[in-house]
Amino acid sequence: MNSKTGRPRKAPEDSLTEIVPIRLTQAERDQCEIAAKRTGRKLTAWIRERAVKAAKHEVKQMAAESGGIQTGA
């Protein structure tokens, strides 16, 4: 019997591999922690979700204004 127990590995494209350090004031961190707790999320998950949501909105808005999506390399 060679099967391992536990959760199966995530697909490589679903793995969170990139780290983006950010600096916050204590007040900003406190506000983020309160918001994260309110939604039942961990602080890092809440920040990631909000950042990705904001980025998608910005890209969509830029695409609408310019007629196409422009990405940086």
PATOR-561702 format. One record per residue: residue number from 1; residue in three letters; x, y, z of N, C-alpha, C, O, CB in turn. Coordinates in steps of 0.02 Angstrom, whole numbers, plus 50000, padded with zeros to 5 digits. Each point is the difference from the previous one (the first is absolute). Glycine has a CB too. Layout:
<selos>
resi resn n_X n_Y n_Z ca_X ca_Y ca_Z c_X c_Y c_Z o_X o_Y o_Z cb_X cb_Y cb_Z
NUM ALA X Y Z X Y Z X Y Z X Y Z X Y Z
...
</selos>
This chain:
<selos>
resi resn n_X n_Y n_Z ca_X ca_Y ca_Z c_X c_Y c_Z o_X o_Y o_Z cb_X cb_Y cb_Z
1 MET 50042 49941 50000 49958 50059 50000 50044 50062 50000 50030 50017 50051 49878 49921 50010
2 ASN 50098 50096 49882 50045 50056 49992 49965 50068 49995 50033 50051 49989 50043 49872 49955
3 SER 49859 50079 50064 49965 50064 49993 50012 50045 50061 49999 49977 50057 49914 49968 49870
4 LYS 50097 50119 50059 50010 50049 50054 49932 50027 50021 49953 50004 49960 50162 50026 49996
5 THR 49880 49989 50107 49939 50031 50023 50008 50075 49998 50056 50026 49995 49918 49875 50079
6 GLY 49971 50134 49929 50003 50073 49999 49974 50029 49935 49978 49964 49955 50118 50030 50122
7 ARG 49907 50071 49920 49975 50036 49942 50045 49990 49940 50061 50000 50008 49886 50084 50068
8 PRO 50024 49906 49865 50043 49994 49940 50035 50066 49985 49976 50053 50019 49946 49859 49936
9 ARG 50134 50084 50011 50037 50060 49981 49959 50043 49953 49960 49974 49960 50149 49964 50055
10 LYS 49901 50127 49990 49968 50047 49954 50035 49997 49933 50058 49981 49995 49908 50094 50100
11 ALA 49997 49942 49853 50030 50006 49934 50050 50057 50002 49989 50049 50036 49906 49906 49906
12 PRO 50160 50041 50020 50051 50052 50002 49973 50070 49988 50023 50049 50031 50058 49866 49930
13 GLU 49870 50091 49995 49972 50067 49985 49957 50027 50057 49984 50060 50001 50018 49910 49878
14 ASP 49978 49987 50168 49960 50022 50057 50042 50012 50063 49973 50023 50050 49932 49913 49901
15 SER 50159 50047 50046 50043 50009 50059 50018 50073 50009 50015 50036 49952 50030 49848 50032
16 LEU 49954 50138 50078 50019 50069 50016 50076 50001 50012 50023 49984 50054 49863 50043 49997
17 THR 50151 49992 49897 50073 49996 50003 50034 50068 50005 50058 50004 50019 49934 49892 49916
18 GLU 49973 50158 50049 50030 50066 49999 49989 50036 50066 49945 49998 50029 50037 50008 49847
19 ILE 50070 50026 50149 49997 50038 50062 50010 50073 49984 50048 50019 49967 49995 49882 50101
20 VAL 49912 50141 49957 50004 50072 49990 49998 50033 50068 49947 50009 50029 49996 49984 49857
21 PRO 50116 50025 50141 50000 50032 50065 49972 50071 49996 50013 50036 49952 50087 49895 50081
22 ILE 49860 50087 50016 49974 50068 50003 50013 50029 50069 50006 49963 50049 49905 50010 49865
23 ARG 50092 50092 50090 50008 50034 50064 49936 50038 50015 49972 50033 49956 50154 49977 50029
24 LEU 49852 49985 50077 49940 50035 50023 50016 50036 50064 50045 49980 50037 49880 49935 49908
25 THR 50038 50138 50069 50005 50029 50067 49962 49953 50047 49962 49957 49977 50046 50163 49977
26 GLN 50002 49889 50110 49963 49958 50048 49925 50012 49993 49960 49953 50005 50138 50051 50074
27 ALA 49882 50058 49909 49929 50016 49992 49971 49965 49938 49944 49974 50002 50074 50137 50055
28 GLU 50020 49888 49888 49976 49967 49939 49994 49925 50011 49951 49969 49979 50103 50120 49951
29 ARG 49995 49882 50104 49997 49928 50015 49940 49985 50044 49964 49951 49989 50161 50041 50000
30 ASP 49864 50049 50062 49943 49989 50045 49935 50002 49961 49956 49959 50011 50109 50093 50083
31 GLN 49928 49996 49861 49939 50005 49960 49991 49939 49956 49945 49973 49995 50066 50151 50005
32 CYS 50043 49853 49969 49996 49940 49958 49982 49939 50041 49960 49958 49978 50125 50092 49945
33 GLU 49944 49943 50137 49985 49943 50043 49926 50000 50021 49968 49948 50001 50151 50053 50039
34 ILE 49855 50058 49976 49929 50004 50018 49956 49979 49942 49953 49962 50008 50074 50132 50072
35 ALA 49989 49931 49860 49961 49983 49941 50005 49925 49984 49951 49969 49982 50068 50147 49973
36 ALA 50041 49856 50052 50010 49929 49987 49960 49957 50049 49966 49953 49980 50148 50071 49975
37 LYS 49889 49994 50109 49963 49962 50051 49925 50005 49987 49963 49951 50009 50128 50070 50074
38 ARG 49886 50037 49896 49929 50010 49986 49975 49952 49946 49943 49978 50002 50068 50142 50032
39 THR 50032 49865 49918 49981 49954 49946 50019 49928 50014 49986 49956 49960 50027 50139 49961
40 GLY 50020 49894 50136 50020 49932 50018 50061 49975 49962 50012 49939 49996 49870 50039 50029
41 ARG 50157 50067 49948 50060 49982 49961 50062 50014 50040 50000 50041 50046 49940 49983 49847
42 LYS 50114 49942 50090 50066 50017 50028 50023 50065 49967 49979 50016 49944 50050 49861 50077
43 LEU 50013 50159 50014 50023 50065 49976 50031 49995 49930 49983 50039 49956 50037 49996 50162
44 THR 50025 49918 49872 50034 49995 49935 49951 49982 49944 50005 50026 49945 50100 49940 50114
45 ALA 49848 49990 49956 49950 49981 49949 49956 50060 49983 49984 50011 49942 50016 49871 50100
46 TRP 49981 50157 50009 49958 50058 49988 50037 50052 49957 49972 50027 49953 49970 49953 50157
47 ILE 50121 50033 49907 50040 50049 49962 50007 49976 49928 49993 50039 49953 50069 49995 50151
48 ARG 49954 49901 49886 50008 49973 49933 49936 50007 49960 50001 50023 49942 50085 49896 50101
49 GLU 49857 50062 49986 49936 50004 49965 49984 50072 49981 49977 50013 49944 49984 49886 50118
50 ARG 50050 50148 49984 49984 50070 49986 50047 50028 49946 49978 50037 49956 49981 49977 50162
51 ALA 50105 49968 49885 50048 50025 49950 49984 49973 49931 50002 50038 49951 50086 49969 50139
52 VAL 49897 49929 49905 49984 49970 49935 49935 50030 49973 49995 50014 49940 50064 49879 50093
53 LYS 49892 50115 50010 49936 50030 49978 50011 50071 49974 49973 50018 49948 49965 49912 50136
54 ALA 50102 50109 49951 50015 50069 49979 50038 50000 49934 49986 50042 49957 50016 49995 50164
55 ALA 50046 49918 49872 50040 49997 49938 49956 49982 49941 50006 50029 49946 50095 49939 50121
56 LYS 49855 49983 49942 49954 49981 49945 49956 50058 49980 49988 50011 49941 50013 49870 50100
57 HIS 49975 50156 50009 49958 50058 49986 50039 50053 49961 49975 50028 49951 49958 49949 50153
58 GLU 50128 50037 49917 50042 50049 49966 50014 49980 49928 49995 50041 49955 50057 49989 50155
59 VAL 49966 49907 49879 50015 49976 49933 49938 50004 49956 50004 50021 49942 50085 49902 50104
60 LYS 49854 50058 49981 49937 50004 49962 49984 50073 49982 49979 50014 49944 49979 49883 50115
61 GLN 50052 50148 49988 49987 50071 49988 50049 50027 49947 49979 50038 49957 49979 49975 50161
62 MET 50105 49969 49887 50050 50022 49950 49982 49974 49931 50006 50036 49950 50082 49966 50139
63 ALA 49889 49935 49908 49982 49970 49936 49941 50037 49969 49998 50012 49940 50044 49877 50099
64 ALA 49910 50129 50003 49941 50036 49975 50019 50069 49974 49973 50023 49950 49955 49914 50131
65 GLU 50118 50095 49953 50021 50068 49980 50044 50000 49938 49997 50046 49960 49996 49987 50159
66 SER 50048 49915 49873 50048 49999 49944 49979 49955 49943 50031 50000 49947 50057 50024 50135
67 GLY 49860 49937 49928 49977 49956 49947 50037 49933 49999 49987 49960 49955 49984 50140 49980
68 GLY 50072 49887 50111 50036 49937 50004 50042 49996 50062 50016 50051 50030 49986 49943 49846
69 ILE 50015 49946 50145 50039 49990 50061 50074 50008 49984 50025 49971 49952 49887 49952 50095
70 GLN 50122 50116 49993 50072 50008 49994 50032 49971 50062 49982 50019 50056 50006 50085 49871
71 THR 50059 49852 50064 50034 49970 50058 50073 50017 49997 50029 50007 49946 49887 49900 50059
72 GLY 50115 50098 50052 50072 50013 50004 50038 49934 50003 49972 49949 50020 50007 50160 50037
73 ALA 50083 49892 49924 50041 49939 50001 50043 49999 50061 50038 49952 50010 49961 50043 49868
</selos>
